Amino acid sequence: MRLINVGNRKIGDGQPCYIIAEIGINHNGSVETAKKLIDGAVEAHCDAVKFQKRTPELCVPKDQWDKERDTPWGRMKYIDYKRKTEFGFAEYTEIDKYCKEKGVDWLASCWDVPSVDFLEQFKPVLYKLASASLTDYPLLKRVKDTGKPYIISTGMSTQNEIVDAVKFLGTDNLMIAHSTSSYPCPPEELNLRMINTLQKMYPNTPIGYSGHETGLATTVSAVAIGAAFVERHITLDRAMWGSDHAASVEIHGLSMMVRNIRDTEIALGDGVKKVYESEMEPRKRLRAVTTVTSANGQ
């Protein structure tokens, strides 16, 4: 498998799983909340935090603009709500500085071409394309043209749509995330073996997993079957207001998930059978008993 260089890390065969804590829009428009989530990801030893960047006027259908919605800031038009939760230059400048101070990579899912142009100012180490964007070819091309490594996510997509997107993009700098776009996703729809299917389809491309389930075990299982990177939404409190919090992991759960992933990576070993030093004394003691018993029985 081709190794992909991301910041100071490599992603691919033989490398530790690259763990992305997706803050997304769970900051609810607050830089202070975003910083608390960054702190939690750093304390959990994640490799990166991820945000989402949109131009609301391009991403919100016009027939939805004037629909009113109850929000933490009162009742307002949907387009105004989306504008209020969108970070701009000042907020991302602060986030960029904070992540550098904390020593953690940051990236964002871009939902439109101007958002890529915007984020290029900050020289992110990696880009992500959301599942909804897999068939947005102008956006795919703009991200590819940055020359940065990037991940495409495959939720809500047919296998033919995945094949067509990869054919369009080529595999240079490409990583692919298996995903199912339901929030939260029930276990029977996670289909983790699709990770192996994608590995067979694209043996030279790092394949990972973007999960929206409520538990931790299935994300750890994705690593056990070969995911080169994983991504999970994180939150300060799953009961917070907002659409993504219920399918997110709280910080204590994130720490547990990272520990379990690292333990799993160690436990997988190299597949070569050996007798460990810790087994020598039990082997000597218990095999001796077995040998004597067998001899007496003859």
C-alpha positions as CSV (number, residue, x, y, z in Angstrom):
1,M,0.0,0.0,0.0
2,R,1.2,3.5,-0.8
3,L,1.9,5.5,2.3
4,I,0.4,9.0,2.5
5,N,2.3,11.8,4.3
6,V,0.1,13.9,6.5
7,G,1.9,16.5,8.6
8,N,4.5,14.6,10.6
9,R,2.7,11.3,10.2
10,K,2.3,8.6,7.5
11,I,-1.0,6.8,6.9
12,G,-1.1,3.3,5.5
13,D,0.3,-0.3,6.0
14,G,2.4,-0.7,9.1
15,Q,1.6,2.7,10.5
16,P,-0.5,3.4,13.6
17,C,-4.1,4.2,12.8
18,Y,-4.6,7.9,12.2
19,I,-7.4,9.0,14.6
20,I,-9.5,12.1,13.7
21,A,-11.8,13.7,16.2
22,E,-14.5,15.4,14.2
23,I,-15.7,18.6,15.9
24,G,-17.7,19.4,12.8
25,I,-20.4,21.9,13.8
26,N,-20.6,20.6,17.4
27,H,-18.9,23.9,18.5
28,N,-22.4,25.5,18.0
29,G,-20.7,28.7,16.7
30,S,-18.5,29.1,19.8
31,V,-14.7,29.3,19.5
32,E,-14.4,28.6,23.2
33,T,-16.4,25.4,22.8
34,A,-14.2,24.5,19.9
35,K,-11.1,25.0,22.0
36,K,-12.5,22.7,24.7
37,L,-13.2,20.0,22.1
38,I,-9.6,20.5,20.8
39,D,-8.3,20.1,24.4
40,G,-10.3,16.9,24.8
41,A,-9.0,15.4,21.5
42,V,-5.4,16.3,22.5
43,E,-5.9,14.7,26.0
44,A,-7.3,11.6,24.3
45,H,-4.1,11.5,22.1
46,C,-6.0,11.9,18.8
47,D,-3.9,12.8,15.7
48,A,-6.2,15.5,14.3
49,V,-9.3,17.5,14.8
50,K,-11.7,18.2,12.0
51,F,-14.2,20.9,11.3
52,Q,-16.8,21.6,8.5
53,K,-16.6,24.6,6.2
54,R,-19.6,25.8,4.2
55,T,-20.7,28.9,2.3
56,P,-24.3,28.9,3.5
57,E,-25.6,30.7,0.5
58,L,-24.4,27.9,-1.7
59,C,-25.1,24.9,0.6
60,V,-28.6,25.7,1.9
61,P,-31.3,25.2,-0.8
62,K,-33.1,28.6,-1.4
63,D,-36.5,27.1,-0.5
64,Q,-35.1,26.4,3.0
65,W,-33.7,29.9,3.6
66,D,-36.8,31.5,5.1
67,K,-38.0,28.6,7.1
68,E,-37.9,29.4,10.8
69,R,-36.2,27.3,13.3
70,D,-35.9,27.3,17.1
71,T,-32.2,27.8,18.1
72,P,-30.2,28.6,21.2
73,W,-30.3,32.2,20.0
74,G,-34.1,32.2,19.6
75,R,-36.3,31.6,16.6
76,M,-34.7,32.6,13.3
77,K,-34.6,31.9,9.6
78,Y,-32.6,28.8,8.7
79,I,-30.1,30.6,6.5
80,D,-29.4,33.0,9.5
81,Y,-28.9,30.0,11.8
82,K,-26.4,28.5,9.3
83,R,-24.5,31.8,9.1
84,K,-24.4,32.1,12.8
85,T,-22.8,28.7,13.3
86,E,-20.2,29.1,10.5
87,F,-16.7,30.1,11.4
88,G,-15.0,32.8,9.4
89,F,-11.4,34.1,9.0
90,A,-11.0,35.4,12.6
91,E,-12.3,32.2,14.1
92,Y,-10.2,29.9,12.0
93,T,-7.1,32.1,12.6
94,E,-7.6,31.5,16.3
95,I,-8.2,27.7,15.8
96,D,-5.1,27.4,13.6
97,K,-3.0,29.1,16.2
98,Y,-4.5,27.1,19.0
99,C,-4.0,23.7,17.3
100,K,-0.3,24.6,16.5
101,E,0.2,25.4,20.2
102,K,-1.4,22.1,21.2
103,G,0.6,20.1,18.6
104,V,-2.4,18.6,16.8
105,D,-3.3,18.6,13.1
106,W,-6.5,20.2,12.0
107,L,-8.5,19.9,8.8
108,A,-12.0,20.5,7.5
109,S,-14.6,19.0,5.3
110,C,-15.3,21.5,2.5
111,W,-18.8,21.6,1.1
112,D,-18.2,24.0,-1.8
113,V,-15.4,25.3,-3.9
114,P,-15.1,28.8,-2.2
115,S,-14.7,27.0,1.1
116,V,-11.6,25.2,-0.3
117,D,-10.3,28.5,-1.5
118,F,-10.9,29.9,2.0
119,L,-9.1,27.1,3.8
120,E,-6.1,27.1,1.5
121,Q,-5.1,30.3,3.4
122,F,-4.3,28.1,6.5
123,K,-2.4,25.4,4.6
124,P,-4.2,22.4,6.2
125,V,-2.3,19.1,6.1
126,L,-5.3,17.2,4.8
127,Y,-8.7,17.7,3.3
128,K,-11.9,15.7,3.7
129,L,-14.8,15.4,1.3
130,A,-18.1,14.5,3.0
131,S,-20.2,11.6,1.7
132,A,-22.7,14.1,0.3
133,S,-20.0,15.5,-1.9
134,L,-18.9,12.3,-3.6
135,T,-20.7,13.1,-6.8
136,D,-19.8,16.9,-6.8
137,Y,-17.1,16.7,-9.4
138,P,-16.1,20.4,-9.5
139,L,-15.6,20.2,-5.7
140,L,-13.6,16.9,-6.0
141,K,-11.4,18.6,-8.7
142,R,-10.8,21.7,-6.6
143,V,-9.7,19.6,-3.6
144,K,-7.5,17.4,-5.8
145,D,-5.9,20.5,-7.4
146,T,-4.6,21.7,-4.0
147,G,-2.0,18.9,-4.1
148,K,-2.8,18.0,-0.5
149,P,-3.7,14.5,0.7
150,Y,-7.5,14.1,0.9
151,I,-10.1,11.6,2.1
152,I,-13.3,10.9,0.3
153,S,-16.2,9.5,2.3
154,T,-18.6,6.9,0.8
155,G,-21.8,7.0,2.9
156,M,-25.1,7.2,1.0
157,S,-23.2,6.1,-2.2
158,T,-23.5,3.1,-4.5
159,Q,-20.4,1.1,-5.4
160,N,-20.6,2.4,-8.9
161,E,-20.5,6.0,-7.6
162,I,-17.4,5.2,-5.6
163,V,-15.7,3.6,-8.7
164,D,-16.7,6.6,-10.8
165,A,-15.3,9.1,-8.3
166,V,-12.0,7.3,-8.0
167,K,-11.7,7.0,-11.7
168,F,-12.2,10.7,-12.0
169,L,-9.7,11.5,-9.2
170,G,-7.0,8.9,-9.7
171,T,-5.3,7.6,-6.6
172,D,-2.5,10.1,-5.9
173,N,-2.9,11.5,-2.4
174,L,-6.2,9.7,-2.1
175,M,-7.6,8.0,0.9
176,I,-11.1,6.4,1.1
177,A,-13.3,6.2,4.2
178,H,-16.1,3.6,4.4
179,S,-19.1,5.1,6.0
180,T,-22.9,4.8,6.4
181,S,-24.7,8.2,6.5
182,S,-27.3,7.7,9.2
183,Y,-27.1,9.5,12.6
184,P,-26.8,7.5,14.8
185,C,-26.2,4.4,12.7
186,P,-27.5,1.1,13.9
187,P,-24.9,-1.7,14.1
188,E,-26.6,-3.8,11.4
189,E,-26.0,-1.0,8.9
190,L,-22.4,-0.4,9.6
191,N,-21.2,-3.1,7.2
192,L,-17.6,-3.0,8.4
193,R,-16.6,-5.7,5.9
194,M,-16.9,-3.0,3.2
195,I,-13.5,-1.9,4.5
196,N,-12.0,-5.1,3.2
197,T,-14.0,-4.8,0.0
198,L,-12.4,-1.4,-0.6
199,Q,-9.0,-2.7,0.3
200,K,-9.4,-5.4,-2.5
201,M,-10.6,-2.8,-5.0
202,Y,-7.9,-0.3,-4.2
203,P,-4.9,-2.2,-2.7
204,N,-2.5,0.7,-3.0
205,T,-4.9,3.2,-1.3
206,P,-5.3,3.7,2.5
207,I,-8.8,2.7,3.5
208,G,-10.4,4.0,6.7
209,Y,-13.6,4.3,8.5
210,S,-15.9,7.3,9.4
211,G,-18.4,6.1,12.0
212,H,-21.7,7.6,13.2
213,E,-22.7,4.9,15.6
214,T,-23.2,5.4,19.3
215,G,-20.8,2.8,20.7
216,L,-17.0,2.5,20.7
217,A,-16.5,-1.2,20.0
218,T,-17.4,-1.1,16.3
219,T,-14.9,1.6,15.6
220,V,-12.2,-0.4,17.4
221,S,-13.3,-3.4,15.3
222,A,-12.8,-1.4,12.1
223,V,-9.1,-0.9,13.1
224,A,-8.9,-4.7,13.9
225,I,-9.9,-5.5,10.4
226,G,-7.5,-3.0,8.8
227,A,-8.7,0.6,8.8
228,A,-5.7,2.8,8.3
229,F,-7.6,5.8,9.8
230,V,-10.8,6.4,11.7
231,E,-13.0,9.4,12.3
232,R,-15.7,9.9,15.0
233,H,-17.7,13.0,15.8
234,I,-17.0,14.3,19.3
235,T,-19.0,16.5,21.7
236,L,-18.8,17.9,25.2
237,D,-22.3,16.5,26.0
238,R,-24.5,14.3,23.8
239,A,-27.5,16.1,25.1
240,M,-26.4,19.5,23.7
241,W,-28.5,21.3,21.2
242,G,-27.6,20.5,17.6
243,S,-28.1,17.8,14.9
244,D,-24.8,15.9,15.4
245,H,-24.4,15.6,19.1
246,A,-26.5,12.5,19.6
247,A,-24.3,10.5,17.2
248,S,-21.1,11.8,18.8
249,V,-18.6,10.6,21.4
250,E,-18.1,12.5,24.6
251,I,-14.5,13.2,25.7
252,H,-14.2,10.4,28.3
253,G,-15.5,7.9,25.7
254,L,-13.0,9.3,23.1
255,S,-10.1,8.6,25.5
256,M,-11.3,5.1,26.0
257,M,-11.7,4.5,22.3
258,V,-8.2,5.7,21.5
259,R,-6.7,3.5,24.3
260,N,-8.7,0.5,22.9
261,I,-7.5,1.2,19.4
262,R,-3.8,1.4,20.5
263,D,-4.2,-1.8,22.6
264,T,-5.8,-3.6,19.6
265,E,-2.9,-2.5,17.3
266,I,-0.4,-3.9,19.8
267,A,-2.4,-7.1,20.4
268,L,-2.7,-7.9,16.6
269,G,1.0,-8.7,16.6
270,D,2.8,-9.9,13.4
271,G,1.0,-13.3,12.8
272,V,4.2,-15.3,13.5
273,K,3.8,-17.9,16.2
274,K,6.4,-17.7,19.0
275,V,6.8,-18.8,22.6
276,Y,7.1,-15.6,24.7
277,E,9.4,-15.2,27.6
278,S,6.4,-14.9,29.9
279,E,5.3,-18.4,28.8
280,M,8.6,-20.1,29.6
281,E,8.0,-20.8,33.3
282,P,4.4,-22.0,32.8
283,R,5.6,-24.1,29.9
284,K,8.3,-25.7,31.9
285,R,6.1,-26.4,34.8
286,L,2.9,-27.4,33.0
287,R,4.4,-29.3,30.1
288,A,6.5,-31.3,32.6
289,V,3.4,-32.5,34.4
290,T,1.7,-33.3,31.1
291,T,4.7,-35.3,29.9
292,V,4.9,-37.3,33.2
293,T,1.2,-38.0,33.1
294,S,1.4,-39.2,29.5
295,A,4.3,-41.4,30.2
296,N,2.7,-43.1,33.2
297,G,-0.4,-43.7,31.1
298,Q,1.5,-45.6,28.5
